[in-house]
Every structure is written in structure tokens, then in C-alpha cells.
Amino acid sequence: MVDAFAKAIQDPAFLFAILVGVSIFATLVTFLMPMLSGAGLKSRMKSVALERDQIRSRERARLASESDNRRKNAGGSLRMTERQGVRQFVERLDLQRALADEKTLSALRMAGFRGQNALNIFLAARFGLPFVTLGLAVFYIFGLGGLADKSTLIRLVACFAGAYVGFYLPNLYVRNVASKRKQSIQEAWPDALDLMLICVESGMSIEAAFKKVSEEIGVQSGDLAEELVLTNAELSFLPERRQAYDNLAIRTGLETVKSVVQALVQSERYGTSIGSALRVLSDESREMRLMAAEKKAAALPPKLTVPMILFLLPVLFCVILGPAVIQIQQQGGIFGPATTKK
């Protein structure tokens, strides 16, 4: 088996066939990846469009309730939604009051989970996962005999530690998704500012600029395209435009976005030029991204020291000193007299 495999590797025709297959696979991936990414972008834009419809319905319901105080608590048709199992479970146990606060809602928005449905699923997961992990820990420790050499108290503590891990897992997942989302927005934000600056200086309004930039930047960062589309919808339906800008800064959680939001708010309040402010902020964001790249590059030598000592230097010493050691052994040096052939 090994000999046949070695002969196949040494066969030039076999190697040529492998290279042809790899090149065909790379070609197919190159042509299909843009199509798949475009389909994903369309689905994400569709979800944001649903969010825009929800904003429109909510604002219309709010205006209707303000105009008619008698129907304020009646729950009009625009706000009437069918209760599902998760929502009924959360409302029955009042989990939102016990497990959710402003930090939780802000973390969900930063992770891209919007709406009451996402909050209900998060709360149900925080309530149910501790029981699941506790059951798995009890089954492993007392059923399968795990930690058999430990005392009963330590085994019970390990079971409750498993329950705590289950309670913390939803927060860890949301934090991880939010971190990846912030990184994606941070990388695409300077390019988005450049496109926004071009749109504004060409005479487009800020709403049209947001819409155009979301269409162009979606290939690079779908998360940023979602935020821009949602901000455009909020600018159209919210009573105060500043609230829409503030929501964009809260959902992204980035200082560069907050500075742009402040510039947009001040330009609308005092009538200053948006183009000049966007130009300065675009240059600053690009400089910050360049500084971050230089910081990572400067941190590479200390990080590479330990891998070089452990993996590269022993191999280098073997390559350099190996022939010398063999020659000394053959000449009967420090390793004893050389063996003579009879």
C-alpha cells in the first residue's frame, strides 16, 4: 500500500492530474464565490427591509395613539402580532425584567439581533441552557463516573459550574458576534466615508447618499450595508433625525462612527458643510486604520520569539551541526573510535 502510494506520488502524470484538479477547483471557487456572496447580501437586505417596515408600522401606530388617547392602550391592528411559543414563555415567566437590562439590549443591537423576537430567543436560551448543561454535567459526573477520585462536594461544585457555563454561553455568543461585526464595519468604514463624501459633493442628499453607499459597500461589508439601510429608514420615519444618527452610533459602538454622527448632527443644526467634515473624518479614519496595522506589525517580533526558539532554532542547529557531528564520529573523535570494516 505504501509502495504503491510512493510510486503514484513519483509519477509525473499523477502529479499533473492533481495540479489540474486543484486549478479547476480554484477556478470554480473564484467564479462561484461572488455569486454566493451576492445571494447572501440580497437576503440580508431583505431582512433589513422587513425591519424598515416594522419601523414604519411602529411610527404610524405611535402617531395614531397620540391622536386618539382613547385607543392608546387598545393595541391597534398595526401593533397586533400573533404570540408564539417563545414569546408566551418569556412573558409568562417575566424573563425580560429578570434577565435583561439596557446593556443586554445594547449588546444585541451591536450584534445585529434586532426586534423582540431576538430578545425572546436570547432570554429563553439564558433560562434553558443552564438546566441543559447541568443535566449533562450530572450525567457525566454521576452517571458515567467522571471525577470519581474527587470528593462529593467537588463533584457538586463541578455540576453547578456547568450550569453557570450554560447561563453565560448566550452572552459569550452575542459578544463574539458583536466583535466580528464591529471588526467588519471598522474595516469598511473608511471606504464608506469616501463614497459618502463623493455622493454628498455631487449634490445628493444624505438619505440618498446612505442608500447609494449601502448598495456599493455591501460586497465588502454586509453588516455596514445593513446599518446604513436601517439608518436611512429611520431618517424617513423617526420624528427626529438626530435620533436616527444616535441609533447608528449605538448599534455600531465605534468611535469613528460616533464622530461622523456628531458631525452630521452639527451640520444639520448649524448649517455647516457636510463635505468638509466628511473629508477630514475620512482622512482620520484611514490614519487610524494604518496605525492599527502598524501596531500589529510592531507586535510581531515579540510574538515570534518563542516559536522561533522552540521550533526553528533546534532544526537549524541540527542542519548546521549534524554533518560535523557525523564526520567527528567517523574519524573516531569524542564519540569513540570509528568502527573498522573487516
Beta strands, then each sheet from edge to edge (+ up, - down):
end
